[in-house]
Amino acid sequence: MGPSSLTTRLVVALAGALAVLALVLGLGGAWLIHGVVERSGDRVLAGSVGAIAETLALEDGELTLDLPPAAFGMLENAEHDNVYYAVRHQGRLVTGYADLPFAEQIPPRDTVAFRYEAFRGQSVRIATVSRLIPRLKGAVVVQVAETLQARDALRARMVGGLALLEGALLLGAALTARPALRWGLRPLARSRALVEDKARAAPVELTALPLAPVPAEIRPFVEAVNALLARLEESTVRMRRFTGDASHQMRTPLAVLRMHLALALRPEATQAERAAALRDVEGATLSLERLLTQLLALVRAEERGALPALQRVELNGAVAQVTADFVPQALRARVEVHFEGHASEVFVRADPVLVREVVGNLLDNALRYHRPGGLVAVRVVCVDAVPWLEIEDNGPGIPPEERERVFQRFHRLPRDQSQSGSGLGLSIVRSLAEHMAAEVVLRDGREGVGLTAAVRFQAWEPVREASYQR
């Protein structure tokens, strides 16, 4: 497996963690072993010095002692450590090795003190105890010293055993880690196999992966994959729908193009007939261009996915600019357009590009389906500190039962079938508004005449005053 293998990464991580743990346990174990060896050796040494001190007595004014064989026999071991002793009274050697280092500080009575010293070129452990003998002035100090071969040998054996156990543990972990990890990662392999099966299916299968058999550790990953599959399925459905809708809607203008081109190419056609046919070709071309433009706008709106980064947009200025851009179209349609801004600045949470697209599509609809001599009023109003954009016309309006259906793509009222258009404008408006967390509603115009298309935006900050009340 390569260095990017998940199993290898986990094995290395576990091996490193186990090595650090083994080191810590080894150091801790060595410290504990040292303490155990010290305590067990000191216990025997204390027993030896205590046995000697028990035999101290005063007879006929003289200090006497009887060295019991058990006092030194208990110190015998396989390493044949050397044992030394000394008994002193008021600094005077009573018996034993005179050169055995004397304790600088005599321990309290009947208390055994231990220390390390260098004696005759060797390290020794010395146990010291002081006793008061009745009718004898001053304390008697008894010392017993032992070399350290037995202690060192016992410590080495115990540390070696600990090292062997830790080595066996690390070796066992190294041998079993990879199979264990492969077994543990088997659910991930099953999920991978399901994804591969979906990729090999024809057509590609985009249903969600089952979550029931997935362990908790990889559930977030599988849920993320399912979310991606859902997005892909949604995009695929939109693409199929777009392809079907586009092919269906483009069929009519293309048929018109073919028919009028055929008329213009007839040998017997007059110059006037050819001119009329070419004008019809031009109209069909413009309709086709508009259809393609709106189809692409709808696709872009639907593909935006998450909300854009909303920013502070001044609604009066944005709407006024778009309204001014539509004045030439209004003049051609012989429709009067008025803009009524709010008395103060109105800041909304929106995207400036999407705001322009929404206003443009609503204005285009209002002008395209109006009658000559009509009126379109574009307003920015605030109701209860909520900013609204209203585009009102005094045209024929839309029946209440049709107002939800006109937001469906390509839906057009029967009376508008002779008008140029694709039935996509309101679909684009609603999609763009949703991406700004805005709401689009259709209602009657003032006094029940015409139609008002209103968009409710989110206020960026409270509006200072209201100039219009509904």
N, C-alpha and C positions, 0 to 999 in steps of 0.2 A: 504494500500500500504506500501511496505517496505521502509526503509530509502534510498534505491537506486532509488526510483521512481522519474522519471523526473518531474512529476506533483508536487509531494511533495517538491522536491528541489526548483522548481520555486515558489510555494506558500510560502515556508519559506523565500526565497530571497526577494520576493515582500513584505511579511509581515515585514521583518526586515527593508527594505528600507522605507516602509510607516511609521513604528514606528519612525525611525530616522527623517523622514520628519515631522511627527506630532510633535515630540519634538521640532524641530527647529521652526516650525510654532507657536507652543504654546509659546515658549520663546519670539519669535518676537511679537506675538499677545499680550502677557502680557506687554511687553515694550510699544507697541503702546497704549494699553488701559490705562496704567499708564499715558502716556503723554496726552491722550485725557481728562482723569479725571482731571489731574492737570490743564490743560488749561481752561477747562470749569469752574472748581471751582475758579481758579484765576480770570477769567473774571468777575464772580459775585462779588468776593471779591474786585476787583478793582473798580467795579461800586459803591459798598457801600462806600469805602473810598473816592472816587471821589465826591460822593453826599454830604458827610459830609464836604469835603474841599471846596465845592462850596458855602457853607453857611457862611464861615468865613468872617468877616467884622470888621472894626474899627469904633466905635461910641463913640464920646466924649472922644477919647483917650484910650478907653477900647476895648480889643479884644472880640468880641461876635461871637456866632454861634448859629444856629438853627438846632437841630437834626431832620431831616425829618423822618417820620415813614417809608418811602420807603427805606431809607438807611439800615435799619435793616430788614425790611420786605422781601427784596429780598434774605436775607440769611436764611429765614425760610425753613425748610425741614422736612420730615417725621421722621428723626432720632433725631430731636430736638437738634441740635448742640448748644453749648453755644457760645455766641458772646461777645467779649470784645472790648473796644475802649479806646483810650487815645489821648488827644490833648495837645501838649507841645510847649511852646515858649521859646527859648533860655534855654532849659533844665528844665523850670518851668512848672509844670502840670497846664493846664488851666481847663480841665475837664476830667472825665473818671477814669480809674483804674490806680492808682498810681504805683502799683506793676507790671504792664504790662511791660515786658522787653523792654528797649529803644534800638533803632537801634544804633549800634556802629558807623556806617557810614551813614550819611544822604544822601539819593539819590539826584540826580540832580533835579532841580525844575520841577514840573509837570510830573515827571517820577515816576511810581509806582514800588516799589521793593518788592520782596516776600522772605520770609525765614521761616524756621521751628524753633520753640522754645518749651521748656517745661514750662508750666504755670499751677500752682495749680494742679500739679500731672497729667496733661494731655498734649499730644502733640497738638500744635496749629499751624495754618498757619497764618502768620502775613503779612498784606499788609501795606506798608509805603509810604506816599507821602508828599512832602514839598511844601509849597506855600509862595509866597511873597505877603504881604498885603501892599497896598499903604499907605505911611506915617508911616509904622510900621517898626522899625529897626529889622533886623534878620528874618529868615524863621520860619514859623509855621509848625510843623511836626504833621501829623495826622496818627494814627495807628489803624487798625481794625484787630482783631484776631478772628479766628473761629476754633472750635474743628473739628476733622477729621472723625467723625462717618459717615456722609453722603458720604464723599469721599470713605472711606473704603468699605461701603456697596455697592456703585455703582461699584467700582472696582471689588468687589467679585462677583457681579451679572454678570458683563461682562466677567470676567475670567471663571466663571462657565458655562456661555453660550458657550464660545469658547471651553471649555473642552467637553461639551456635543456634540457639533458639530463634534469635532475631534473624539470623541468616536464613534459617529454614522457613521462617515466616515470609521473608522477602522473596525467596525463591518460589515458594508455593503461590504467593500472590502474582509473581511474574508469569508463572505457568498457567494460572487459571484466569488471569484478568481478561485476556483477549477473548477466550470462549465465553466467559461470563458477560462481557460487554456485548458481544455479538448476540447472545441470547436476550440481553436487556434491550438491545436496539432492534429486535425483530419486529415490534409494532411499527417502527419507522420504515423498515423495509417493506412491510405490507402496505403502508400508505403510499410508498413510492411506486409499488407495483400497481396499485389502483390508478395512480396518476398516469403511469405508462400505458395502462389499458385504455384510459380515456383518450390519450394522445394517438393511439393506434386505431381507435374506432373510426369508422367512416359513416356519417359525418362525425366530427370531433364531439365527444360526449362531455358536457360541461355541468352535469349535475354535481351537487355537493358531495364531498367525501363523508362517509359515516363517522360519527363522533363516538358512538358507544364503545368500540374496542380500543379507543385511543387513550394512552396513559395521560395523566394530568400534566406531565412535563412537556409533552409535545402538542397538547391540545391547542394552546394559543397559535402555534405554527399552522396546524391543520385548519383552524378557524380562519386564519389569514388567507390560506390557500382557497378555502371555500368562498371567502369574500371576493378574492380575485376571480374565481370561476363565475361567481354571480355577476360581477362587472363585465366579464367577457361574454357571458350569455346575454346580458342586457345589450351590450354593444352589437353582438351578432344579430339579435332580434331587430335592433334599430336599423342595422345595415340592410337586412333582408327587407324590412318594411320600406326603408328609403328606396331601395332598388325597385321594389314592386310599385311603389307610389310614383317614382320618377318615370318609370317606363309607361305606366298607365297615363300619367298626365301629359307626357311629351308626345304621346301618340297623336293627339288631336292637332296641335300646331304643326307637327311634321306632315300630317296628312294634308293640312291646308297648304303648306309649302309645296308639296308634290303636285297638288291639284292646280294651283295657280301657276306654277312653273310650266306644267304641261299646257295650260291655256296660253301662256305667253309664247311657248315654243311652237304652237301650231302654225303651219305655213300660211293658212288662210286667214290668220288673225290680223285684224286691223291694228293700226298704230294706237288708237284709243283703247282697244281691248288689251293690248300689251301693256300700256301704261297703267290701266286699272289693275291688271293682274300683278304687276310689279309693286303697286301700292299695297295690294293685299299681302304680297310676299313680305314687304317691309313690316306690315302690322303683325303678321304671324311671327316674324323674326324677333320683333320687340317683345311679344308675348312669351316666346320661348326663352329669351334672355332674362326677362323678369322671373319666369318660373325657375330657371336654373339658379338665379341669384337668391331667391327666397328658399329654395331647397338647401342650398349650401349654408345659408344663414341659420336655418332650422337645425341642420346637422351640427354646426358649430355650437349652437345653444345647448343642444342635448348632450354634446360631448364634453361640456365644461366640467361635469362631475360635481366636485365639491364646490361650496360657496367660494367666490373670489375674495380676495383681500379687500373688504369694503373700506371705503375711505370717505372723507368729508367732502360732500358735493353740494354746491349752492344751487338749489333747484331753479330759482328764478332765472339765473343766467343761462343754465344749460337748456331749459325749455325755450327761452326766448331765441337763442341762437338757432335751434332746430326749426322753430316756427318761421324765422326769417329765411332759412334755406328753402322752405316750401312755398314761398310767395310766388315764384314763377309758375309752379304747377297749379297753384290756386288761380292765377290769372288766366291760364289756358283753360281751366275748367269753369271759369267765370263764377267762382265761389269766393265770397268775402271771408277773410280770416282775421280774427281779433285775438290779441294776446292780453290777458289780464294777470299781471303779476301780483304777488303778495306785497303788502305795504312795507315789510321789512325783509331782510335776508332770511331764507329758509334753508337750513343745512340738514341734509339727510345722509344716512348711511347707505351708500350705493357705490356703483362702479360707473364712472362718467361715460365710458363707451357704451355700456348696456343701457344707461338712461337715454342716450341719444338714439339708440336702436329702438327702444320702446316708444319714445315720442314720435320718431319717424314713421314707424309702422302704423301707429294709431292715426296720425295725420294723413298718411297715404290712403288708408281705408276710408276716412271721413271724406276726403276729396274725391276719391275714385267712385264711390257709390252715391254721391250727392247729385243734386239737380242744378242746372245753371241758375244763378241768382240766389243760391242758398247762402247760409251763414254758418261758419264754424268758429266757435269760441274756445280758446285754449286758456286755461286758468291754472294758477297755483294757489291753493287755498289751504287753510288750516282749520280743523275742527277739533276742539278739545285738545289742542296742542299736537294733533296728529296731522302731518303734511299729506296733502293729496294733489295729484295731477288730474285735471278734468279736461276732456276734449268733448265738447258738446256740439251737436249739429241739429238743425231744424228740418232734417230730411225725413224719409219715410220710417226710419227707425227699424228695430228688430223685434218681432213678437216675443213676449216673455218666454213662451215655450221653446223658442229656438235659441235663446241666449246662451245656454250652456253648450249646445251642439255646435255653434259657430266656432268654438275653440278647438274643435276637432280638425285635424289636418284635411285639407281639400274639401271641407264641407262648405257649400255655398247655398244661399237661399234660392228657391226656384225663380224668383223674380229677377235675380242677378245673373242668370246664366248667359245672357247676351252681353254682359259687361266683361271687359278684359280683367283678368285677375286669376289667381291660382287657389284662393281659399287657404293660404298659409299665413297670412298676416297676423291674425289673432293667436294662432298656435305659437308663432314665434314670440309674440308679446308675452303670453303666459309663461312660456319656458324661460325667457330672459328675466321676467319679474321674480319667478321662483328662485332664481340664482342670486337675487338680491334680497331674499326674504320679504319681498313685496307681494301685494295682492291686487289682482285685476278684477273689477266688477263692471257689469253693464247694467244700466238702469235708464228709466225714462228721462228725457230732457225736462227742462223747466216747463211747468204748466202742462206736462204730459205730452209735449210735442218733441219728435225726434228721438235722439239717443245720446246718452252720456256714457263715455268710456272713462272710468276712473281707476287710478292706480294709487294705492295707499303705501307710502314709504315709511321706513323707520326713521324717527327724528334723531339727528346727531346730538342736538341740544334743545332745550325748551325754546319754543317760539315766543318772541317778546310780545306779540300782539296778534289778534285775529281780525281779518278784514272781511270775512265772508262767513255767513252762517247758513247752513242748509235747513 
